[in-house]
Amino acid sequence: MNQFLKSHRKEVGMTILLIILCIWTAVGSGGRFLSPINVSNLLRQVGLFGIFSMGMGLVIISAGIDLSVGSLMSLLGVIFFYTLTGDSPVIWIPELSWPLGLALVLGVSLFVGFVYGLLIGKFKMQAFIITLCGLLSYRGLSRYIAEDTSVGYIDAKQNLDFLYNACAGTISMGFVKVPMAFIYMLIIAAIMIVVLHKSVFGRYLYAVGRNEEATKYSGINTNKIIIAVYMISCLLTAFSAILFAFYTSSITPSVHANFYELYAIAAAVLGGCSLRGGEGSIYGIIVGTVILLVIQNMINLLGYPSSLADAITGLVIFFGVLSDEVLSDKIMGFFKRKPTKA
């Protein structure tokens, strides 16, 4: 018990915080928090944000960062919609069947991740600078391609019912309609847990995050690990971009997915990932994501001014991380048993 609490103290602390927030919101909202509609909407948001937050978490564990997530989602969403309609006004984007359009978007994301990993891993460029350039470039490019107007799929000539249901549909489970996005998140989380905690790649990833130079001298190809991490992160970002595109039904490039990279970073850090690298877990990242979204939901249900949403979220993150860093030793000491004298 003591060993478990010691090795998972961050996850345990954040889980307790999540339970407190849920109870507070449920009581304060008069039960509306647990209504089927609210639970379904909350699960959808958790699924949508959780997928790309897991990708960000892997990057942070490797001691990297990706500031371009939101802008990349906007660009990929615009490209995908134009492959469905074929009416791009500025540059030529071919009209494709949705499977080919989906493959194109995923391929672009893998290429972006490969370039990121190559520049950061092999050429030792700063991840902050590289991805900041991506943040600005992708946002500007998506606005240019769409002529700064909203883009949708209403003019698509092909039948998209299957794709829409697969991306934005729900499955009835008891009294709650569970969104497909949440189901995808659970599947991806299960895969990521195996990859991160049960595979050689995962062990190498933690080693790179803790000390890249020492890992390299031990004979591990750190460049390949870093490239793989950014490719996985960008791939999950692309998948989220498709889900968000059908959830919103249209994309306005100037505002679509704004600051989503900050939510992903906050979720990962709140869930136990260290910005110094080498620490973090998939479970913690998901818990961090749920905490952020429960806070947003709490603000709406309890009638707090929406203008305070970001401020309240920031304070909760600050005190959550502070309590973890400052009080963790005291909490562990409570469970520690002193040896008795013979």
Secondary structure, DSSP 4 states (H G I P E B T S, - for coil): -HHHHHHTHHHHHHHHHHHHHHHHHHHHTTTGGGSHHHHHHHHHHHHHHHHHHHHHHHHHHTT---S-HHHHHHHHHHHHHHHHH---SSS------HHHHHHHHHHHHHHHHHHHHIIIIIS---HHHHHHHHHHHHHHHHHHHTTTS-EESTT--S--HHHHHHHH-EEEETTEEEEHHHHHHHHHHHHHHHHHHHSHHHHHHHHHHH-HHHHHHTT--HHHHHHHHHHHHHHHHHHHHHHHHHHHSEE-TTTTTTTHHHHHHHHHHHTT--TTSS---HHHHHHHHHHHHHHHHHHHHTT--GGGHHHHHHHHHHHHHHHHHHHHHHHHHHHPPPPPP-
